[in-house]
Amino acid sequence: MAISELELPSGVLAHSLGNPQQLAEKLADRVAEALDYAVKTHGGASLVVSGGRSPIAFFEALSVHQLEWKKVQISLADERWVDSNDPDSNEGLLRRYLLRNAAAEAELLGLYQSAESLEEAARQAGRTLEQLRRPIDVLVLGMGNDGHTASLFPDSPLLMQGLDAEGAQLCLPMLAPVAPRQRISMTYSLLASARVQCLAIQGAEKLETLRQAMQVEPTQMPIRAFLHAPLEIYWCP
């Protein structure tokens, strides 16, 4: 299956690349262009990215773009509730692969907070996110084979609240089906405010997940909530 075979919603753009490195470079070019525009037009920019192993090549490609990085804020769509030195930390991943080279001057607004409970950590993260330039200028999402994005997982207790388009909270405590289960996730209302929205996926299995997501409700496969304009999908085999 190729992405051109999917009947995507009107206004959703799809870019088919030959391999993961081409995807990383194409996406990095698009993100850098949008950040540069925001800095020049609004005096600053905000970038929200997803963690995991898949975005590493994208982070490395973006890190060498020559921008006014000191005027760019970077945050995470979600975070595992682990210390930033933990191998599972998304913040740690950003520090290793994105906040280096030219991008070392960017400001990082991390979601991890040391607190007595996940709920309190999420409240503290929400206060940190009040500093984030809004609306978000650029959002880069990933997607799991179960249709989750950020840490908006099917069957998570607060999923309905997390998907509320009118919700006032910036982030919520969420539970993942795999370890580390405790997560902090930006809410749909915050994520979907982004001026530029990108989804990066690889492989036929992810295309099948996307096809299925278009047939169900967001509570079943949360990525469904984002499948509308202005989403741009970047895919490679």
C-alpha atoms as an extended CHARMM CRD file, in Angstrom:
* protein
*
       237  EXT
         1         1  MET       CA              0.0000000000        0.0000000000        0.0000000000  PROA      1               0.0000000000
         2         2  ALA       CA              1.1140000000        3.5560000000       -0.7540000000  PROA      2               0.0000000000
         3         3  ILE       CA             -0.1520000000        6.7140000000        0.8790000000  PROA      3               0.0000000000
         4         4  SER       CA             -1.5710000000        7.8280000000       -2.4770000000  PROA      4               0.0000000000
         5         5  GLU       CA             -4.0470000000        4.9240000000       -2.2020000000  PROA      5               0.0000000000
         6         6  LEU       CA             -5.6460000000        6.3580000000        0.9400000000  PROA      6               0.0000000000
         7         7  GLU       CA             -8.6760000000        8.5760000000        0.5950000000  PROA      7               0.0000000000
         8         8  LEU       CA             -7.5210000000       11.2920000000        2.9420000000  PROA      8               0.0000000000
         9         9  PRO       CA             -9.8880000000       13.9870000000        4.2070000000  PROA      9               0.0000000000
        10        10  SER       CA            -10.1010000000       17.1550000000        2.1350000000  PROA      10              0.0000000000
        11        11  GLY       CA             -7.2540000000       19.5720000000        2.8140000000  PROA      11              0.0000000000
        12        12  VAL       CA             -4.8830000000       16.9700000000        4.2880000000  PROA      12              0.0000000000
        13        13  LEU       CA             -1.5850000000       16.9820000000        2.3800000000  PROA      13              0.0000000000
        14        14  ALA       CA              0.4710000000       13.8100000000        1.9200000000  PROA      14              0.0000000000
        15        15  HSD       CA              4.1890000000       13.6410000000        1.1090000000  PROA      15              0.0000000000
        16        16  SER       CA              5.6160000000       10.2730000000        0.0700000000  PROA      16              0.0000000000
        17        17  LEU       CA              9.3960000000        9.9670000000        0.5220000000  PROA      17              0.0000000000
        18        18  GLY       CA             11.7360000000        7.2120000000       -0.5800000000  PROA      18              0.0000000000
        19        19  ASN       CA             13.3360000000        6.3300000000        2.7510000000  PROA      19              0.0000000000
        20        20  PRO       CA             13.5740000000        7.4710000000        6.3830000000  PROA      20              0.0000000000
        21        21  GLN       CA             16.5050000000        9.8370000000        5.7690000000  PROA      21              0.0000000000
        22        22  GLN       CA             14.6600000000       11.6130000000        2.9600000000  PROA      22              0.0000000000
        23        23  LEU       CA             11.6410000000       11.9240000000        5.2150000000  PROA      23              0.0000000000
        24        24  ALA       CA             13.7500000000       13.3800000000        8.0260000000  PROA      24              0.0000000000
        25        25  GLU       CA             15.3450000000       15.9600000000        5.7370000000  PROA      25              0.0000000000
        26        26  LYS       CA             12.0940000000       16.9550000000        4.0020000000  PROA      26              0.0000000000
        27        27  LEU       CA             10.3170000000       17.3570000000        7.3260000000  PROA      27              0.0000000000
        28        28  ALA       CA             13.2390000000       19.3030000000        8.8040000000  PROA      28              0.0000000000
        29        29  ASP       CA             13.1840000000       21.6810000000        5.8310000000  PROA      29              0.0000000000
        30        30  ARG       CA              9.4440000000       22.2800000000        6.2800000000  PROA      30              0.0000000000
        31        31  VAL       CA              9.7090000000       22.8300000000       10.0270000000  PROA      31              0.0000000000
        32        32  ALA       CA             12.7030000000       25.1500000000        9.6960000000  PROA      32              0.0000000000
        33        33  GLU       CA             10.8840000000       27.1950000000        7.0540000000  PROA      33              0.0000000000
        34        34  ALA       CA              7.8220000000       27.5780000000        9.2850000000  PROA      34              0.0000000000
        35        35  LEU       CA              9.8920000000       28.4850000000       12.3490000000  PROA      35              0.0000000000
        36        36  ASP       CA             11.8660000000       31.0630000000       10.3920000000  PROA      36              0.0000000000
        37        37  TYR       CA              8.6200000000       32.6060000000        9.1510000000  PROA      37              0.0000000000
        38        38  ALA       CA              7.2120000000       32.7540000000       12.6920000000  PROA      38              0.0000000000
        39        39  VAL       CA             10.3550000000       34.3790000000       14.0890000000  PROA      39              0.0000000000
        40        40  LYS       CA             10.3960000000       37.0000000000       11.3480000000  PROA      40              0.0000000000
        41        41  THR       CA              6.6350000000       37.6250000000       11.4900000000  PROA      41              0.0000000000
        42        42  HSD       CA              5.8510000000       37.2990000000       15.1970000000  PROA      42              0.0000000000
        43        43  GLY       CA              9.2410000000       37.8680000000       16.8230000000  PROA      43              0.0000000000
        44        44  GLY       CA              9.4890000000       34.3000000000       18.1050000000  PROA      44              0.0000000000
        45        45  ALA       CA              8.3440000000       30.7490000000       17.4650000000  PROA      45              0.0000000000
        46        46  SER       CA              7.1770000000       27.6450000000       19.2880000000  PROA      46              0.0000000000
        47        47  LEU       CA              7.8030000000       24.0520000000       18.2140000000  PROA      47              0.0000000000
        48        48  VAL       CA              6.1620000000       21.0040000000       19.7750000000  PROA      48              0.0000000000
        49        49  VAL       CA              7.5350000000       17.5810000000       18.8800000000  PROA      49              0.0000000000
        50        50  SER       CA              6.9490000000       13.9530000000       19.7860000000  PROA      50              0.0000000000
        51        51  GLY       CA              9.5050000000       11.6270000000       21.3340000000  PROA      51              0.0000000000
        52        52  GLY       CA             10.4020000000        8.0010000000       20.7380000000  PROA      52              0.0000000000
        53        53  ARG       CA             13.0940000000        6.5550000000       18.4910000000  PROA      53              0.0000000000
        54        54  SER       CA             11.5400000000        7.3970000000       15.1060000000  PROA      54              0.0000000000
        55        55  PRO       CA             12.1790000000       11.1840000000       15.1690000000  PROA      55              0.0000000000
        56        56  ILE       CA             15.9260000000       10.9840000000       15.8710000000  PROA      56              0.0000000000
        57        57  ALA       CA             16.9920000000       11.4730000000       12.2440000000  PROA      57              0.0000000000
        58        58  PHE       CA             14.5540000000       14.3960000000       11.9620000000  PROA      58              0.0000000000
        59        59  PHE       CA             15.9540000000       15.9760000000       15.1400000000  PROA      59              0.0000000000
        60        60  GLU       CA             19.5030000000       15.6610000000       13.8210000000  PROA      60              0.0000000000
        61        61  ALA       CA             18.5510000000       17.1660000000       10.4550000000  PROA      61              0.0000000000
        62        62  LEU       CA             16.6860000000       20.0580000000       12.0630000000  PROA      62              0.0000000000
        63        63  SER       CA             19.4720000000       20.8250000000       14.5460000000  PROA      63              0.0000000000
        64        64  VAL       CA             21.8390000000       22.0570000000       11.8220000000  PROA      64              0.0000000000
        65        65  HSD       CA             19.4150000000       24.5190000000       10.2090000000  PROA      65              0.0000000000
        66        66  GLN       CA             20.5740000000       28.0880000000       10.6570000000  PROA      66              0.0000000000
        67        67  LEU       CA             17.7170000000       29.8910000000       12.4260000000  PROA      67              0.0000000000
        68        68  GLU       CA             17.4380000000       32.4640000000       15.1930000000  PROA      68              0.0000000000
        69        69  TRP       CA             17.1540000000       29.5600000000       17.6040000000  PROA      69              0.0000000000
        70        70  LYS       CA             17.3910000000       31.7850000000       20.6780000000  PROA      70              0.0000000000
        71        71  LYS       CA             13.9020000000       33.0150000000       19.7300000000  PROA      71              0.0000000000
        72        72  VAL       CA             12.4850000000       29.4830000000       19.4360000000  PROA      72              0.0000000000
        73        73  GLN       CA             10.7740000000       27.5820000000       22.2420000000  PROA      73              0.0000000000
        74        74  ILE       CA             10.6860000000       23.7870000000       22.0200000000  PROA      74              0.0000000000
        75        75  SER       CA              8.3710000000       21.5480000000       23.9910000000  PROA      75              0.0000000000
        76        76  LEU       CA              7.0260000000       18.0050000000       23.8800000000  PROA      76              0.0000000000
        77        77  ALA       CA              3.6160000000       16.7230000000       22.9080000000  PROA      77              0.0000000000
        78        78  ASP       CA              4.0080000000       14.2090000000       25.7440000000  PROA      78              0.0000000000
        79        79  GLU       CA              6.4690000000       12.9110000000       28.2830000000  PROA      79              0.0000000000
        80        80  ARG       CA              7.0380000000        9.7490000000       30.2730000000  PROA      80              0.0000000000
        81        81  TRP       CA              6.9800000000       10.4770000000       34.0120000000  PROA      81              0.0000000000
        82        82  VAL       CA             10.6500000000        9.6350000000       34.4740000000  PROA      82              0.0000000000
        83        83  ASP       CA             13.6640000000       11.7890000000       35.2580000000  PROA      83              0.0000000000
        84        84  SER       CA             15.2970000000       13.4580000000       32.2580000000  PROA      84              0.0000000000
        85        85  ASN       CA             18.3730000000       11.2650000000       32.7760000000  PROA      85              0.0000000000
        86        86  ASP       CA             16.2780000000        8.1010000000       32.3580000000  PROA      86              0.0000000000
        87        87  PRO       CA             16.7160000000        6.3160000000       28.9790000000  PROA      87              0.0000000000
        88        88  ASP       CA             12.9210000000        6.5350000000       28.4630000000  PROA      88              0.0000000000
        89        89  SER       CA             12.8320000000       10.3280000000       28.8510000000  PROA      89              0.0000000000
        90        90  ASN       CA             11.6860000000       12.2930000000       25.8150000000  PROA      90              0.0000000000
        91        91  GLU       CA             13.3720000000       15.3950000000       27.2280000000  PROA      91              0.0000000000
        92        92  GLY       CA             16.6490000000       13.5070000000       27.4010000000  PROA      92              0.0000000000
        93        93  LEU       CA             16.1640000000       12.4740000000       23.7720000000  PROA      93              0.0000000000
        94        94  LEU       CA             15.7020000000       16.1080000000       22.7260000000  PROA      94              0.0000000000
        95        95  ARG       CA             18.7980000000       17.1960000000       24.6030000000  PROA      95              0.0000000000
        96        96  ARG       CA             20.8920000000       14.5100000000       22.9110000000  PROA      96              0.0000000000
        97        97  TYR       CA             19.6810000000       14.8920000000       19.3270000000  PROA      97              0.0000000000
        98        98  LEU       CA             17.9180000000       18.2530000000       18.7860000000  PROA      98              0.0000000000
        99        99  LEU       CA             19.2700000000       20.8020000000       21.2800000000  PROA      99              0.0000000000
       100       100  ARG       CA             22.7400000000       20.7250000000       19.7510000000  PROA      100             0.0000000000
       101       101  ASN       CA             24.5870000000       22.2630000000       16.8060000000  PROA      101             0.0000000000
       102       102  ALA       CA             22.7700000000       25.4570000000       15.7430000000  PROA      102             0.0000000000
       103       103  ALA       CA             19.6830000000       24.5070000000       17.7730000000  PROA      103             0.0000000000
       104       104  ALA       CA             21.5940000000       24.5080000000       21.0710000000  PROA      104             0.0000000000
       105       105  GLU       CA             20.3760000000       28.0950000000       21.6530000000  PROA      105             0.0000000000
       106       106  ALA       CA             16.6840000000       27.1440000000       21.6470000000  PROA      106             0.0000000000
       107       107  GLU       CA             14.6680000000       27.3050000000       24.8690000000  PROA      107             0.0000000000
       108       108  LEU       CA             13.3370000000       23.9680000000       26.1170000000  PROA      108             0.0000000000
       109       109  LEU       CA             10.0790000000       23.8160000000       28.0880000000  PROA      109             0.0000000000
       110       110  GLY       CA             10.0930000000       20.2810000000       29.4440000000  PROA      110             0.0000000000
       111       111  LEU       CA              7.0200000000       18.5000000000       30.7900000000  PROA      111             0.0000000000
       112       112  TYR       CA              8.6690000000       16.3060000000       33.4200000000  PROA      112             0.0000000000
       113       113  GLN       CA              8.1470000000       17.5170000000       36.9720000000  PROA      113             0.0000000000
       114       114  SER       CA              9.2830000000       15.9100000000       40.1960000000  PROA      114             0.0000000000
       115       115  ALA       CA              6.1560000000       15.6430000000       42.3510000000  PROA      115             0.0000000000
       116       116  GLU       CA              4.4070000000       13.3490000000       44.8110000000  PROA      116             0.0000000000
       117       117  SER       CA              1.9400000000       12.1250000000       42.1950000000  PROA      117             0.0000000000
       118       118  LEU       CA              1.4570000000       12.0560000000       38.4380000000  PROA      118             0.0000000000
       119       119  GLU       CA             -1.5570000000       14.3240000000       38.8270000000  PROA      119             0.0000000000
       120       120  GLU       CA              0.4780000000       16.9650000000       40.6540000000  PROA      120             0.0000000000
       121       121  ALA       CA              3.2820000000       16.6480000000       38.0970000000  PROA      121             0.0000000000
       122       122  ALA       CA              0.7750000000       17.3020000000       35.2940000000  PROA      122             0.0000000000
       123       123  ARG       CA             -0.5260000000       20.3890000000       37.1190000000  PROA      123             0.0000000000
       124       124  GLN       CA              3.0240000000       21.7140000000       37.4390000000  PROA      124             0.0000000000
       125       125  ALA       CA              3.6880000000       20.9510000000       33.7700000000  PROA      125             0.0000000000
       126       126  GLY       CA              0.5840000000       22.9350000000       32.8780000000  PROA      126             0.0000000000
       127       127  ARG       CA              1.9830000000       25.9350000000       34.7160000000  PROA      127             0.0000000000
       128       128  THR       CA              5.2630000000       25.5820000000       32.8020000000  PROA      128             0.0000000000
       129       129  LEU       CA              3.3380000000       25.4920000000       29.5210000000  PROA      129             0.0000000000
       130       130  GLU       CA              1.7420000000       28.8360000000       30.3020000000  PROA      130             0.0000000000
       131       131  GLN       CA              5.0880000000       30.2480000000       29.0810000000  PROA      131             0.0000000000
       132       132  LEU       CA              4.7000000000       28.5640000000       25.6790000000  PROA      132             0.0000000000
       133       133  ARG       CA              4.0410000000       30.8760000000       22.7350000000  PROA      133             0.0000000000
       134       134  ARG       CA              0.4890000000       30.1970000000       21.5710000000  PROA      134             0.0000000000
       135       135  PRO       CA             -0.9020000000       29.3030000000       19.2170000000  PROA      135             0.0000000000
       136       136  ILE       CA              1.8540000000       26.7540000000       18.6440000000  PROA      136             0.0000000000
       137       137  ASP       CA              3.6960000000       27.5970000000       15.4350000000  PROA      137             0.0000000000
       138       138  VAL       CA              4.7390000000       24.0740000000       14.4440000000  PROA      138             0.0000000000
       139       139  LEU       CA              3.5660000000       20.6890000000       15.7190000000  PROA      139             0.0000000000
       140       140  VAL       CA              5.1680000000       17.3810000000       14.7340000000  PROA      140             0.0000000000
       141       141  LEU       CA              3.2480000000       14.2840000000       15.8050000000  PROA      141             0.0000000000
       142       142  GLY       CA              3.9420000000       10.5860000000       15.5900000000  PROA      142             0.0000000000
       143       143  MET       CA              1.4440000000        7.7310000000       15.7290000000  PROA      143             0.0000000000
       144       144  GLY       CA              1.4030000000        4.2960000000       17.3240000000  PROA      144             0.0000000000
       145       145  ASN       CA              0.0270000000        1.1500000000       15.7300000000  PROA      145             0.0000000000
       146       146  ASP       CA             -2.9720000000        1.4460000000       18.0700000000  PROA      146             0.0000000000
       147       147  GLY       CA             -3.7810000000        4.8950000000       16.6890000000  PROA      147             0.0000000000
       148       148  HSD       CA             -2.5300000000        6.8590000000       19.6880000000  PROA      148             0.0000000000
       149       149  THR       CA             -0.6770000000       10.1250000000       19.2850000000  PROA      149             0.0000000000
       150       150  ALA       CA              1.1430000000       12.1630000000       21.9320000000  PROA      150             0.0000000000
       151       151  SER       CA              0.0840000000       10.1620000000       25.0390000000  PROA      151             0.0000000000
       152       152  LEU       CA             -3.5710000000       10.2100000000       24.0810000000  PROA      152             0.0000000000
       153       153  PHE       CA             -4.0880000000        6.4570000000       24.3150000000  PROA      153             0.0000000000
       154       154  PRO       CA             -7.2990000000        4.5000000000       23.6720000000  PROA      154             0.0000000000
       155       155  ASP       CA             -8.8560000000        3.4840000000       27.0120000000  PROA      155             0.0000000000
       156       156  SER       CA             -6.7990000000        5.9300000000       29.0920000000  PROA      156             0.0000000000
       157       157  PRO       CA             -9.0740000000        7.1180000000       31.9300000000  PROA      157             0.0000000000
       158       158  LEU       CA             -8.8810000000       10.8190000000       30.9960000000  PROA      158             0.0000000000
       159       159  LEU       CA             -8.9850000000       10.3670000000       27.2250000000  PROA      159             0.0000000000
       160       160  MET       CA            -12.3570000000       12.0690000000       26.7380000000  PROA      160             0.0000000000
       161       161  GLN       CA            -11.0800000000       15.0880000000       28.6350000000  PROA      161             0.0000000000
       162       162  GLY       CA             -7.8420000000       15.0220000000       26.6720000000  PROA      162             0.0000000000
       163       163  LEU       CA             -9.7340000000       15.0520000000       23.3600000000  PROA      163             0.0000000000
       164       164  ASP       CA            -12.1200000000       17.8480000000       24.3300000000  PROA      164             0.0000000000
       165       165  ALA       CA            -11.7550000000       20.4930000000       21.6230000000  PROA      165             0.0000000000
       166       166  GLU       CA            -12.9760000000       23.1480000000       24.0600000000  PROA      166             0.0000000000
       167       167  GLY       CA            -10.9000000000       21.9740000000       26.9980000000  PROA      167             0.0000000000
       168       168  ALA       CA             -9.0540000000       24.6360000000       28.9680000000  PROA      168             0.0000000000
       169       169  GLN       CA             -6.2730000000       22.4560000000       30.3970000000  PROA      169             0.0000000000
       170       170  LEU       CA             -2.9420000000       22.4380000000       28.5980000000  PROA      170             0.0000000000
       171       171  CYS       CA             -1.9000000000       18.9600000000       29.6820000000  PROA      171             0.0000000000
       172       172  LEU       CA             -3.2180000000       15.9770000000       31.6020000000  PROA      172             0.0000000000
       173       173  PRO       CA             -1.9500000000       12.8920000000       33.4160000000  PROA      173             0.0000000000
       174       174  MET       CA             -2.4190000000        9.8770000000       31.1340000000  PROA      174             0.0000000000
       175       175  LEU       CA             -1.8330000000        6.1320000000       31.3340000000  PROA      175             0.0000000000
       176       176  ALA       CA             -0.1650000000        4.1230000000       28.5720000000  PROA      176             0.0000000000
       177       177  PRO       CA             -0.7490000000        0.3870000000       28.0130000000  PROA      177             0.0000000000
       178       178  VAL       CA              3.0230000000       -0.2240000000       28.1260000000  PROA      178             0.0000000000
       179       179  ALA       CA              5.7900000000        0.7820000000       30.5080000000  PROA      179             0.0000000000
       180       180  PRO       CA              6.5110000000        3.4130000000       31.5700000000  PROA      180             0.0000000000
       181       181  ARG       CA              2.7400000000        3.7100000000       31.9860000000  PROA      181             0.0000000000
       182       182  GLN       CA              2.5670000000        7.0860000000       33.6840000000  PROA      182             0.0000000000
       183       183  ARG       CA              2.6260000000        9.9030000000       31.1360000000  PROA      183             0.0000000000
       184       184  ILE       CA              1.9640000000       13.6230000000       30.8330000000  PROA      184             0.0000000000
       185       185  SER       CA              0.3270000000       14.6710000000       27.5730000000  PROA      185             0.0000000000
       186       186  MET       CA             -0.6150000000       17.9500000000       25.9590000000  PROA      186             0.0000000000
       187       187  THR       CA             -4.3380000000       18.0510000000       25.2920000000  PROA      187             0.0000000000
       188       188  TYR       CA             -6.0090000000       18.0510000000       21.9020000000  PROA      188             0.0000000000
       189       189  SER       CA             -7.2170000000       21.6180000000       22.3530000000  PROA      189             0.0000000000
       190       190  LEU       CA             -3.6270000000       22.8320000000       22.7420000000  PROA      190             0.0000000000
       191       191  LEU       CA             -2.0760000000       20.6010000000       20.0860000000  PROA      191             0.0000000000
       192       192  ALA       CA             -4.7420000000       21.2980000000       17.4760000000  PROA      192             0.0000000000
       193       193  SER       CA             -4.2140000000       25.0500000000       17.8140000000  PROA      193             0.0000000000
       194       194  ALA       CA             -0.9170000000       24.7240000000       15.9230000000  PROA      194             0.0000000000
       195       195  ARG       CA             -0.5780000000       26.7830000000       12.7690000000  PROA      195             0.0000000000
       196       196  VAL       CA              1.4750000000       24.0720000000       11.0210000000  PROA      196             0.0000000000
       197       197  GLN       CA              0.6170000000       20.4590000000       11.8820000000  PROA      197             0.0000000000
       198       198  CYS       CA              2.7170000000       17.5240000000       10.6770000000  PROA      198             0.0000000000
       199       199  LEU       CA              2.4100000000       13.7770000000       11.1530000000  PROA      199             0.0000000000
       200       200  ALA       CA              5.4830000000       11.6380000000       10.4400000000  PROA      200             0.0000000000
       201       201  ILE       CA              5.0100000000        7.8890000000        9.9200000000  PROA      201             0.0000000000
       202       202  GLN       CA              6.9130000000        5.0170000000        8.3310000000  PROA      202             0.0000000000
       203       203  GLY       CA              5.9260000000        1.6760000000        6.8500000000  PROA      203             0.0000000000
       204       204  ALA       CA              2.8750000000       -0.1380000000        5.5100000000  PROA      204             0.0000000000
       205       205  GLU       CA              1.6230000000       -0.9950000000        9.0030000000  PROA      205             0.0000000000
       206       206  LYS       CA              1.2740000000        2.6770000000        9.8960000000  PROA      206             0.0000000000
       207       207  LEU       CA             -0.6390000000        3.3130000000        6.6580000000  PROA      207             0.0000000000
       208       208  GLU       CA             -3.0590000000        0.5690000000        7.6080000000  PROA      208             0.0000000000
       209       209  THR       CA             -3.4710000000        2.1490000000       11.0370000000  PROA      209             0.0000000000
       210       210  LEU       CA             -4.2060000000        5.4720000000        9.3550000000  PROA      210             0.0000000000
       211       211  ARG       CA             -6.7700000000        3.8320000000        7.0710000000  PROA      211             0.0000000000
       212       212  GLN       CA             -8.5140000000        2.2520000000       10.0430000000  PROA      212             0.0000000000
       213       213  ALA       CA             -8.4420000000        5.5110000000       12.0110000000  PROA      213             0.0000000000
       214       214  MET       CA            -10.4200000000        7.2770000000        9.3100000000  PROA      214             0.0000000000
       215       215  GLN       CA            -13.2650000000        4.8080000000        9.8660000000  PROA      215             0.0000000000
       216       216  VAL       CA            -13.6480000000        5.1550000000       13.6450000000  PROA      216             0.0000000000
       217       217  GLU       CA            -14.2140000000        7.7090000000       16.3970000000  PROA      217             0.0000000000
       218       218  PRO       CA            -11.2860000000        9.5530000000       18.0520000000  PROA      218             0.0000000000
       219       219  THR       CA            -11.9040000000        7.7320000000       21.3430000000  PROA      219             0.0000000000
       220       220  GLN       CA            -11.0920000000        4.4660000000       19.5490000000  PROA      220             0.0000000000
       221       221  MET       CA             -8.0280000000        5.7870000000       17.7000000000  PROA      221             0.0000000000
       222       222  PRO       CA             -7.1010000000        9.2880000000       18.9330000000  PROA      222             0.0000000000
       223       223  ILE       CA             -5.1040000000       10.2210000000       15.8130000000  PROA      223             0.0000000000
       224       224  ARG       CA             -8.5070000000       10.4940000000       14.1150000000  PROA      224             0.0000000000
       225       225  ALA       CA             -9.0610000000       13.8320000000       15.8610000000  PROA      225             0.0000000000
       226       226  PHE       CA             -6.1410000000       15.3420000000       13.9100000000  PROA      226             0.0000000000
       227       227  LEU       CA             -7.0360000000       14.0040000000       10.4470000000  PROA      227             0.0000000000
       228       228  HSD       CA             -8.2390000000       17.2500000000        8.9280000000  PROA      228             0.0000000000
       229       229  ALA       CA             -6.7290000000       20.3790000000        7.4160000000  PROA      229             0.0000000000
       230       230  PRO       CA             -4.1430000000       21.7830000000        7.9990000000  PROA      230             0.0000000000
       231       231  LEU       CA             -2.4850000000       18.3870000000        8.6530000000  PROA      231             0.0000000000
       232       232  GLU       CA              0.5210000000       17.4430000000        6.5060000000  PROA      232             0.0000000000
       233       233  ILE       CA              1.4780000000       13.7580000000        6.4820000000  PROA      233             0.0000000000
       234       234  TYR       CA              5.0730000000       12.7100000000        5.8100000000  PROA      234             0.0000000000
       235       235  TRP       CA              5.4340000000        8.9960000000        5.0080000000  PROA      235             0.0000000000
       236       236  CYS       CA              8.0470000000        6.6120000000        3.7050000000  PROA      236             0.0000000000
       237       237  PRO       CA              8.0500000000        2.7990000000        3.2410000000  PROA      237             0.0000000000
